[in-house]
Amino acid sequence: MKRRKFLIGSGLSIGAISALGYSDTLKHALTFSDKGSKAKNTIYANAQECEVSLDKNGIKFNDKFSIMPSVCNGCVTFCSVRAKIDKKSQKVLRVSGNPYSLLSSDPYLDMNTPLKESFIALSNHNENGLNMRSTCCVRGNFIHHKLDDEFRITKPLKRVGKRGENKWKSISIEELISEIINGGDLFNEGHVEGLKTFCDTKTLIDEKNPDYGPLANKLCILGTGDEGRQNFITHRFAQSFGTINYLGHTAICGLSMRAGEAAYLNDFQKYPHLKPDFEHCKFLLNIATAPAQAGNPFKRQAHLLAKARSEGEMKYVTITPNLTNADTFAVENKSRWIPIKPGSDLAFVMGMLRVIIENKLYNLSYLQIPSLKSQIALNDVSFTNATHLVLQNEAHYGTFLRDENDQILVLENGILKNADEVKQADLEFSGSVEYKGQMYQVKTSFEILKENVFEYSLEEYAQKCEIEPNIIADLAKEFTSYGRAVATDCHGGTMHTTGFYTAYAIMMLGSMVGNLNHKGGMSIGGGKFNSFNGKMYNLLAYEGKKKPYGTRIDRARKAYETSTEFQEKIKNNQNPYPAKDQWYPLSNALENEVLTSSANAYPYKLGTLITWGTSLVYGQNLNSKTIELLKDPKKSIPLFIAIDPFINETSLYADYIVPDSVLFETWGVLSPWAGYTTKTTHLRFPIIQSPNEKFKNGQSICMDSFLIELGKALNLPSFGKDAIKDKDGNYYPLDKPEDFYLRAFLNVALDTQNPVNDISDEEFKISGLQKYEKILKEICKEHWRKVAFIMSRGGRFSSKESAYKDNALSNSYKKAIAIYNEKLATTKNALSGERHSGTIKYYDARYANGEKIIKKEGFDLLVFNYKSNVFSSYSATLESLKEIKYSTYIDINSQSAKKYNIKNGDKVKLSTYETSIIGYARVKEGIHPCAIGLEHGGGRDAEGARDLSIDGKTLKAKIRRKTGIAYSQLGLRDITRPNSPNLGDFVIGSNARQAFMVKIEKI
C-alpha cells in the first residue's frame, strides 16, 4: 500500500514501476529548476500554463494568452505558424504550426473550418488529432528567442573608428536620414557623397558609355530572400529612386539550380522553379540535394516524404556525396543512397540519358508533340520543343526555323509544316530542308541533344563520376519504368563551375518520360492569390514611377554584345573578345559580383550600398576578398548602410545600421517557392510590438517605415500624400507600412470569383485581432471583416481537392520544355567568344573563360557543403539551438581518415590553393571517400560572436556562437578574371561553393 500511494502521489503511471529501483533518479525527477526547488506539478513539472483546454463541456480559452498566426523566419521556407503570446508581458512563449497552412499540416484544414474547431482538430479529443497535428521544426521552435536576443539592435547606429572594428554610437533616426542623404565628411575620412547626389535619373554615369545608365544606378541594394516584403523595397523604393541595381541572394544560394531550371522551362525572365508532386510520385531521384534537408519547403517535404515511403508507393534514390536522414533502414528497399564524388553529377546524369536514348526508353509519342495546340488536341499535359528545327547555317546559327509569321516549323513525315498544324512531328532529323525556294541545314532539338549526350560512352561518363556503369544503367531503366509519375529534384549541390548545365541535365530526365504537369510528376507550384496587384489596388504602380535602365553593376541580364565597349571595338575593327570581364545575360542577379565590379569600376563604381537582412561575407566563398573590399571605403563602397536587426558578418563593415523588425513584429505577403500544388498565400502582420525606437508618427523603425521616411525626404513619388491609387481613381497616403500591406491583404481576400467569408464577432475575439479593428475599418472599409478572416487563418489557402484535374496538375506550366534553348544557344562567353551549347553538354570543371581547372598535386580531396537540419543562416547564432547541436565539423570518411592518420575529434587544417580553415574532424561512413563535407551554419563571426561596443559600453562575445567552421572562408580564385574573384559557374556566374580541391592535415 505504501508503494501504491507513493506512485499515485508522485503522479507516476503504473508503467513507471520498473523505475522504482532508481530512487535517486526518481527523487530528482521532482526537482526541475536550476535552484533545486520542487516543481509546480509532479507530472508536468514547470510546464507553461495551457492557452486552450478541452473537456466534455467543450473548449475554453485562457484569457492570459493570445494565439495568433504569423510566419516563421527560421529558414527560407517561411512556414505559417501560430504563436502563443502572454498578454501581460507581450512575450512569445511558444510556437506551433498553423493547421490551415499546407506548410505546417498535411492534411491541412479547409479555410472555412471555424477557429474553435481548428483547436479541437489538433487535440486528442479528435480521432484524427495525431494525423492532423501541426508542427514546427527545431528552428521554428526556437527562432522566437531572437526577439529578445541581447545582441539585437533597436536604435540607429553610426560607426566609430574604422570599418569592421564593431564600435558604434547611437544617433537619432532623423540625424541618420539627414547624413546619408546629404553626405559630407561623415567620419573624418574625407567627403562622402550622399544619396541626394545619386537621386538623378537624367544625368548619365559616363557620357562615353551611355548604356551604363543614369547616376541613380550608383545606388545598389542587396536584399535577402523574399520573406514577404521584397516587393515593397523593389517597387516602392528602388524603382522610385530609379536604380536598376536591386539584387537578391540567389547567387550565393541556389542560382545554378534556378538558372538550369529556367533554361529547361525556357524562361530566363521569371525564373520558374519546379518541385516534385511528392504526394503521388512513384519514383523520385534526388540529385545534388537531400530531401527535407536541402531544397524548399523543408518541413513539408519531410512530412510528405515520410508519408509517401511508409504509407504510399514511392521509392526514391538520393545521389549525394553525404548520407543524410533521407535514407533509412526503416523503409527497407524504398530508399537508397548512391554516394557520388562532389561536382560529378553532370557526368552521372549524362550517362543516364545516354542509356535512355540509346535504348529508346523515352516516351516517343510525348516528345513528338510540337506545340500547345497539339498538346490540347491530344489531351496531354505538357509538351517540348524536341521536334523543332534548329538552323545550322552560320548566318542564323542556333535559331529555330520559322515561317514569315514567326511560327515554328517542324517536319511531319519529312514535310515542313506549321507546328500548330501537326499533332506528332518527326523527332530525329539532320539534313537539308527547302522553304520558300531556299535550302537550310537543320537538326531537330532532339538530334542535337542526342549528339551531345553521345559525345562520351557510358563507360567514360562512369569513369568521370567514379560510379559503376551498371549502376547508372540500372537507375536509368528503373527511372523510366514507372511511367510519368516520376520526378527529379536538385538544389545547392549544383553550385559549382558547371552547375548550370548540371541542373539543366537533371531536369532533362523528366522530359524523357513527360512528367511536367503530370500527377506525381513535376509541379510549377500551386500558384498564389493576387496580392500587390489585385481587384482593388495595384500597389506596385504609382504616378511618377520610373522604369530603371542601363547596365547593372553585376553585368547581369545584358549581353556584352549590346554594350558600347563591344560596339566601339567592332567600329575600330578590333576583335571584341575578350571583354574586360565576364558578362551574364542569362543571370537574374549576382550578389557575388557587386563589390569586385565596383572596385574594378567595370562597368562603374558604386556610390552607396544598402543591404537588407543579408550577409554576403558569410555566404560568399573566399570571403577574405569580400572583407578586403568592404573594409576600405575608397576601394569599393564609399557609403554603406545596413538595414538589419543584428550586426552580421557583412553589416559589421557598414557605416550606419538601421534596426529592422524581427519575426513576429513584421508585415509581409508571401507564398511558398514550390513543392506545393494548391493556390496559397501567407500573411504576416505584427502580433507583438517591436522594441525598436520610433519615428515621430509612432511607427517603430524597420525596413518599411525607414524607406517611407527616407523616400519622403528624397521627394520620391512612391511615398507620402496620394502615393496609393485604387482602381476607382481614389488616392490614399503611404505614411505607414499598414497603408501598403493591409491593402495587399484586401486584394487577397477579394481575389477570384468567390471572396472569403466575413469573420464573426466570436472569431474576431478568439484571433486576438481587436487591436487592428480601427485600421481595418479605416483602410478596408466595408470589406474589413473579410480581411480579418484571412488574417485569423494566417493567409488564404485553396482546398486540397483543387490540386488536380484527372491526371494533370490544376496549375500547369504552359510553355514548351526546352530540349534546346534558343536564347542560351545564341549567347556567347564574353571572355572567350565561345557559343554556349543550346542544350545539355558535358563540361569538366572550368574557369570563366572556359579554361579547364587543373588539379594540383597534393590536393586530392573535393570539398562540399550541405545544409544543416538544425542550423540556418537565420538561426545559427541561437544559443538554445546549441543545446541540440553545439558545433559543426570537418566531415571525413573513415577510409580517408585512416589514409591521413586522422581520428574522430582531431584538430585538422583544411586548405585550398588560396585559403584554409581549422576545425575538428568528424569521422563518418556517410561521406564519399574522396570528399570532405562542411555543414552550413557554424563558425559565425558576428551576431554576438565578437565583442560589440555601443556608446562606450561593451557587450562581450559568446564563444558558443563562434564555434564550428565557416565554409565561406574557403575558396578558389578565378585566375582568368581581373583581380581574380572567387570562382563562379562559367555560364551563370553563381558562387562556386562546391567541388573545389583541398588537402587535409592533422594539427
ZIPEKA-V308751 format. One line per field, one symbol per residue. burial: I if it has 9 or more other C-alpha atoms within 8 Angstrom, else O. A space follows every 50 residues. Layout:
# ZIPEKA-V308751
burial: ???
This chain:
# ZIPEKA-V308751
burial: OOOOOOIIOOOIOOOOOOOOOOOOOIOOOIIIOOOOOOIOOIOOIOOOOO IIIIOOOOIOOIOOIIIIIIIIIIIOIIIIIIIIIIIOOIOIOOIIIIII IIIIIIOIIIIOOOIOOIIIIIIOOIOIIIOIIIIIOOIIIIIIOIOOOO OIIIIIIIIOOOIOOIIIIIIOIOOIIIIIIIIIIIOOOOOIIIIIIIII IOOIIOOOIIOIIIIIIIIIIIIIIOIIIIIIIIIIIIIIIIIIIIIIII IIIIIIIIIIIIIIIIIIOOIIIIIIIIOIIIIIIIIIIIIIIIIIIIII IIIIIOIIIOOOOIIIIIIIIIIOOIIOOOIOOIIIIOIIIIIIIIIIII IIIIIIIOOOIIIOOIIIIIIIOIIIOOOOIIIIIIIIIIIIIOOOIIII IIIOOOIIIIIIOOOIIIIIOIIIIIIIIIOOIOOOOOOIIIIIIIIIII OIIOOOIIOOIIIOIOIOIOOIIOIIIOIIOIOIIIIIIIIIIIIIIIII IIIIIIIIIIIIIIIIIIIIIIIIIIIOIIIIIIOIIIIIOIOOIOOOOI IIIIIIIIIIOOIIOIIOIIOOOOOOOIIOIIIIIIIIIIIIIIIIIIII OIIIIIIIIIIIIIIIIIIIIIIOOIIOIIIIIOIIIIIIIIIIIIIIII IIIIIIIIIIIIIIIIIIIIOIIIIIIIIIIIIIIIOOOOOIOIIOOOII IIIIIIIIIIIIOIOIIIIIOIIIIIIOOOIIIIIIIOIIIIIIIIIIII IOOOIIOIIOOOIIIIIIIOOOOOOIIOIIOOIIIIIIIIIIIIIIIIIO OIIIOOOIIIIIOOOIIIIIIIOIIIIIIIIIIOIIOIIIIIOOIIIIIO OOOOOOOOIIIIIIIIIIOOIIOIIIIIOOIIOOOIOIIIIIIIOIIIOI OIIOOIIIIIIIOIIIIIIIIIIIOOIIIIIIIIIIIIIIIIIIIIIIII OOOOOOIIOIIIIIIIIIIIIIIIIOIIOIIIIIIIIIIIIIIIIIIIII OIO
